[in-house]
């Protein structure tokens, strides 16, 4: 959910902003962890037809790729011996993104005023994630800011890469099916009416399947613009319907149970949970805070619930691995077993890192093979549609030839 908030910094400065969070208490905890005292938090009502909001979403943004480059360059310059303010100034001059340029100018000004990098980043919660800010803060406290920024960049890069791989694998069938629908409508509008008029002139008795095609052909031919308006409107309507807040739980439930896609979703959430937790623990973040941040990072509501249970369990002294063991329908057995080993040996962050590497490799291999699985399914769908069309339109021609004989 999107919230607007007003908070007070340690210096007494009042800040305002917007942030995504699961609920008000989670956002309040997040603000306190950054050193701010919440004054007011209210839910931001979504308005999909707000032109200003849409403009800001599209143009006033910093992409994940830009954030990755920012962290790597900043880390490299700090390792080379440049001061933080100087490094930020260099990056501000290099960037072409006006939004990022303004952010870097603001953060540089804060640094020169004696504030920390993490507090400067925290003023832009819509741009920088809680993970980004928390790991930066831990790097400042441990005196290894360059290393922490390098870890942030690696974490962002891995997460973005996995998400992009899955999306790329799913874009292909989406494009094919969309093209098939458009071509089908055009054939109905221009080809079927011509054949239908020929059949009518010859007085051929049409079978049921042909009559259905002729009906839709006449409709599309007479209402072509209306048809495309309805198709586009229907697609947009479905998009906003599935994006609605009340649908999130049902969509998340369906995603993790769809064959093939469900396994990919589970492995993606497992890899994201493990890598985020490993990075945060390695940076020196407490385990309860690390679980809170990871809860914000994962997207599926059922995984958020498991992590919320894990946080409560840790506070009660229950082993961390126990919660994952009880939720083996979401997290694989390997997750709880490796975490248990990590708890027993004191190397929890290392074990989580190994889990992340394993499932990231699994996802990469499966997305490579996904197109091999999808292609024959698409061929069957397209072949069935073409076959139905061909049989429906050719069978009356055979009736004509039979009558001639």
C-alpha positions in Angstrom: 0.0 0.0 0.0 1.1 3.6 -0.7 1.2 5.9 2.3 2.0 9.6 2.8 3.8 10.5 6.0 5.2 13.4 8.0 8.1 12.8 10.4 10.6 14.7 12.5 14.4 14.1 12.2 16.8 14.2 15.2 17.7 17.8 14.3 14.1 18.8 14.5 13.6 19.0 10.7 10.1 18.1 9.4 10.1 15.9 6.3 7.2 14.7 4.2 7.1 11.9 1.6 5.4 8.8 0.2 6.4 5.2 0.7 5.2 1.7 -0.1 4.6 -0.5 3.0 2.4 -3.4 4.1 0.7 -1.3 6.8 1.0 1.8 9.0 2.9 0.1 11.9 5.5 -1.3 9.4 6.1 2.2 7.9 6.3 3.7 11.4 9.0 1.1 12.4 10.9 1.8 9.2 10.9 5.6 9.9 12.1 5.1 13.5 14.9 2.8 12.3 16.1 5.6 10.1 16.1 8.0 13.0 12.8 9.8 12.4 9.9 10.3 14.7 6.6 9.7 12.8 4.1 12.5 13.2 1.3 11.4 10.8 0.8 8.5 8.4 -2.1 8.2 6.0 -3.0 5.9 3.2 -2.6 7.4 -0.3 -5.7 6.6 -2.4 -4.8 5.4 -5.8 -6.1 7.4 -8.7 -5.2 5.8 -12.0 -6.5 8.8 -14.0 -4.4 11.4 -12.1 -2.3 12.8 -15.0 0.2 14.5 -12.6 0.7 11.3 -10.7 1.1 9.3 -13.9 3.7 11.8 -15.2 5.7 11.6 -12.0 5.6 7.8 -12.0 6.9 7.7 -15.6 9.4 10.5 -15.7 10.4 11.3 -12.1 12.1 8.0 -11.4 15.5 6.4 -11.1 15.7 3.0 -12.7 17.2 -0.1 -11.0 20.0 0.0 -13.6 20.9 3.6 -12.6 20.9 2.6 -8.9 23.2 -0.3 -9.6 25.6 2.0 -11.6 25.4 4.6 -8.8 26.4 2.1 -6.0 29.2 0.6 -8.0 30.7 4.0 -9.1 30.3 5.5 -5.6 31.9 2.4 -4.0 34.8 2.5 -6.5 35.5 6.2 -5.9 35.4 5.7 -2.1 37.9 2.8 -2.4 40.1 5.0 -4.6 40.3 7.6 -1.7 37.8 10.3 -2.8 35.7 11.9 -0.1 32.0 11.1 0.0 31.0 14.6 -0.9 33.5 14.8 -3.8 32.4 11.4 -5.1 28.7 12.4 -5.0 29.5 15.7 -6.8 31.3 13.8 -9.6 28.4 11.4 -10.0 25.9 14.4 -10.1 27.9 15.9 -13.0 28.0 12.6 -14.9 24.3 11.6 -14.6 21.8 12.5 -17.4 18.7 11.7 -15.3 17.4 15.0 -13.9 15.6 13.3 -11.0 18.8 11.5 -9.9 20.8 14.8 -10.4 18.5 16.6 -8.0 18.7 13.8 -5.5 22.5 13.8 -5.6 22.6 17.6 -5.2 20.3 17.2 -2.1 22.4 14.4 -0.6 25.7 16.2 -1.2 24.3 19.3 0.6 23.3 17.1 3.5 26.8 15.5 3.7 28.3 19.0 3.7 26.0 19.9 6.5 27.3 17.0 8.6 24.5 14.4 7.9 25.1 10.8 6.9 24.6 9.3 3.5 21.9 7.0 4.8 19.9 9.9 6.3 20.1 11.7 2.9 18.9 8.5 1.1 16.1 8.1 3.6 14.6 11.4 2.3 13.7 9.7 -1.0 11.9 6.5 0.1 10.1 6.3 -3.3 13.5 5.9 -5.0 15.7 4.0 -2.6 14.5 0.8 -0.9 14.6 0.1 2.8 17.3 -2.5 2.0 19.4 0.1 0.2 19.2 2.6 3.1 19.7 0.0 5.9 22.8 -1.6 4.3 24.2 1.9 3.8 23.6 2.8 7.4 25.3 -0.4 8.6 28.3 0.3 6.3 28.6 3.7 7.9 28.4 2.3 11.4 31.0 -0.4 10.7 33.3 2.0 8.8 33.1 0.0 5.6 30.7 2.2 3.5 32.5 1.3 0.2 32.0 -2.4 0.9 28.4 -2.0 1.9 27.6 0.0 -1.3 29.3 -2.7 -3.4 27.1 -5.3 -1.6 24.0 -3.2 -2.3 24.8 -3.0 -5.9 25.4 -6.7 -6.2 22.1 -7.4 -4.4 20.1 -5.0 -6.7 21.8 -6.5 -9.7 21.0 -10.1 -8.8 17.4 -9.4 -7.9 16.8 -7.3 -11.1 18.5 -9.9 -13.2 16.3 -12.8 -12.0 13.1 -10.7 -12.3 14.1 -9.7 -15.9 14.8 -13.3 -16.8 11.4 -14.5 -15.8 9.6 -11.5 -17.4 11.6 -12.0 -20.7 10.5 -15.7 -20.7 6.9 -14.7 -20.3 6.9 -11.8 -22.8 7.4 -14.1 -25.8 4.1 -16.1 -25.4 2.3 -12.8 -24.6 3.4 -11.2 -27.8 2.5 -14.3 -29.9 -1.0 -14.5 -28.4 -1.6 -10.8 -28.8 -0.5 -10.9 -32.5 -2.8 -14.0 -33.0 -5.8 -12.1 -31.6 -5.1 -9.0 -33.8 -4.6 -11.1 -37.0 -7.7 -13.2 -36.2 -9.9 -10.0 -35.8 -8.5 -8.7 -39.2 -9.3 -12.0 -40.9 -12.8 -12.0 -39.5 -13.3 -8.4 -40.6 -11.9 -8.7 -44.2 -11.7 -12.4 -45.3 -14.8 -14.0 -43.7 -17.4 -11.5 -45.1 -16.1 -12.0 -48.6 -16.4 -15.8 -48.4 -19.7 -15.5 -46.7 -21.2 -13.4 -49.5 -20.0 -16.1 -52.0 -21.7 -18.8 -50.0 -24.9 -16.8 -49.9 -24.9 -16.2 -53.6 -24.5 -20.0 -54.3 -27.2 -20.8 -51.7 -24.9 -23.2 -49.7 -26.2 -24.6 -46.5 -23.6 -23.6 -43.9 -22.6 -25.9 -41.0 -22.8 -24.5 -37.5 -19.1 -23.7 -37.1 -19.2 -21.7 -40.3 -22.3 -19.8 -39.3 -20.5 -18.8 -36.0 -17.5 -17.5 -38.0 -19.7 -15.6 -40.4 -21.6 -14.0 -37.5 -18.4 -12.7 -35.9 -17.0 -11.8 -39.3 -20.0 -9.6 -40.1 -19.9 -8.1 -36.6 -16.2 -7.2 -36.8 -16.5 -6.0 -40.3 -19.3 -3.6 -39.4 -17.8 -2.5 -36.1 -14.0 -2.7 -36.6 -13.1 0.4 -34.6 -15.5 -0.5 -31.8 -14.0 -4.0 -31.7 -10.4 -2.6 -31.2 -11.7 -0.1 -28.6 -13.4 -2.9 -26.7 -10.3 -5.1 -26.9 -8.0 -2.3 -25.7 -10.5 -1.2 -23.0 -10.9 -4.8 -21.9 -7.2 -5.3 -21.6 -6.8 -2.1 -19.6 -9.8 -3.0 -17.4 -8.3 -6.4 -16.7 -4.9 -4.8 -15.9 -6.4 -2.4 -13.3 -8.7 -5.1 -12.0 -5.8 -7.4 -11.2 -3.8 -4.5 -9.8 -6.5 -3.7 -7.4 -5.7 -4.1 -3.7 -8.4 -6.7 -3.0 -7.1 -8.9 -5.8 -3.5 -9.2 -4.5 -4.2 -12.2 -2.2 -6.0 -14.1 -4.9 -3.4 -13.4 -7.5 -0.5 -14.3 -5.2 -2.3 -17.5 -4.3 -2.8 -18.4 -8.0 0.8 -17.5 -9.1 2.4 -20.0 -6.7 0.1 -22.8 -7.8 0.3 -22.4 -11.6 2.3 -25.3 -13.1 5.9 -24.4 -14.0 5.3 -20.7 -13.2 4.5 -21.6 -9.6 7.8 -23.3 -9.1 9.7 -20.4 -10.6 7.8 -18.0 -8.3 8.7 -20.1 -5.2 12.3 -20.3 -6.2 12.4 -16.5 -6.9 11.0 -15.7 -3.5 13.3 -18.1 -1.8 16.4 -16.7 -3.6 15.3 -13.1 -2.8 14.7 -13.9 0.8 18.0 -15.7 1.2 20.1 -13.1 -0.6 18.5 -10.1 1.2 18.8 -11.7 4.6 22.4 -12.8 3.9 23.4 -9.3 2.8 21.8 -7.6 5.8 23.3 -10.0 8.3 26.7 -9.7 6.7 26.4 -5.9 6.9 25.7 -6.1 10.7 22.0 -5.6 10.7 20.2 -7.4 13.6 18.3 -10.5 12.6 14.9 -9.1 13.6 15.5 -5.9 11.6 16.8 -8.0 8.7 13.6 -10.0 8.7 11.5 -6.8 8.7 13.4 -5.4 5.7 13.1 -8.7 3.8 9.4 -8.7 4.5 9.2 -5.4 2.6 11.4 -6.7 -0.3 9.4 -9.9 -1.1 6.2 -9.2 -3.2 4.0 -12.2 -2.5 1.7 -11.7 0.4 2.0 -15.3 1.6 5.8 -14.9 1.9 5.3 -11.7 3.8 3.1 -13.6 6.3 5.8 -16.2 6.8 8.5 -13.6 7.4 6.1 -11.8 9.8 5.7 -15.1 11.7 9.5 -15.6 11.7 10.0 -12.1 13.2 7.6 -12.9 16.0 9.2 -16.3 16.6 12.7 -14.8 16.9 11.4 -12.3 19.5 10.0 -15.3 21.5 13.3 -17.2 21.2 12.0 -19.8 18.7 14.7 -21.0 16.2 14.6 -19.1 13.0 14.6 -22.4 10.9 11.4 -23.6 12.7 9.2 -21.2 10.8 10.6 -22.2 7.4 10.2 -25.8 8.3 6.5 -25.3 9.1 6.0 -23.5 5.8 7.6 -26.1 3.4 4.7 -25.5 0.9 6.3 -22.1 0.2 9.9 -22.5 1.1 11.7 -25.7 0.1 13.1 -28.1 2.7 16.6 -27.1 1.8 15.9 -23.6 3.2 15.1 -24.7 6.7 17.8 -27.3 6.8 20.5 -24.9 5.7 19.3 -22.2 8.1 19.4 -24.8 10.9 23.0 -25.6 10.1 23.8 -21.9 10.0 22.3 -21.4 13.4 24.2 -24.3 14.9 27.5 -23.3 13.4 27.1 -19.5 13.7 27.4 -19.0 10.0 23.8 -18.1 9.2 24.7 -15.4 6.6 27.0 -17.8 4.8 24.3 -20.5 4.6 21.7 -18.0 3.3 24.2 -16.9 0.7 24.7 -20.5 -0.5 20.9 -20.9 -0.7 20.6 -17.8 -2.8 23.3 -18.9 -5.2 21.7 -22.3 -5.6 18.2 -21.1 -6.4 19.5 -18.2 -8.6 21.2 -20.8 -10.7 18.1 -23.0 -10.7 16.0 -20.0 -12.0 18.5 -19.2 -14.7 18.5 -22.8 -16.0 14.7 -23.1 -15.9 14.1 -19.8 -17.7 16.4 -21.0 -20.4 14.3 -24.1 -20.8 11.0 -22.3 -20.5 10.8 -21.3 -24.1 11.4 -24.9 -25.1 8.3 -25.8 -23.1 6.2 -22.9 -24.3 6.8 -23.2 -28.0 5.0 -26.5 -28.6 2.1 -25.3 -26.4 1.8 -22.2 -28.6 2.0 -24.3 -31.7 -0.9 -26.4 -30.5 -3.0 -23.4 -29.7 -2.2 -21.6 -33.0 -2.6 -24.9 -35.0 -6.0 -25.6 -33.4 -7.3 -22.1 -34.2 -6.0 -22.2 -37.8 -7.4 -25.7 -38.2 -10.8 -24.8 -36.9 -10.9 -21.7 -39.2 -9.8 -23.7 -42.2 -12.3 -26.6 -41.7 -15.1 -24.2 -41.1 -14.5 -22.3 -44.3 -13.5 -25.2 -46.5 -16.3 -27.6 -45.7 -18.9 -25.4 -47.6 -16.7 -25.5 -50.6 -16.7 -29.3 -50.6 -20.6 -29.1 -50.5 -20.5 -26.9 -53.6 -18.2 -29.3 -55.4 -20.4 -32.2 -54.4 -23.5 -30.5 -55.7 -21.8 -29.8 -59.1 -20.9 -33.5 -59.5 
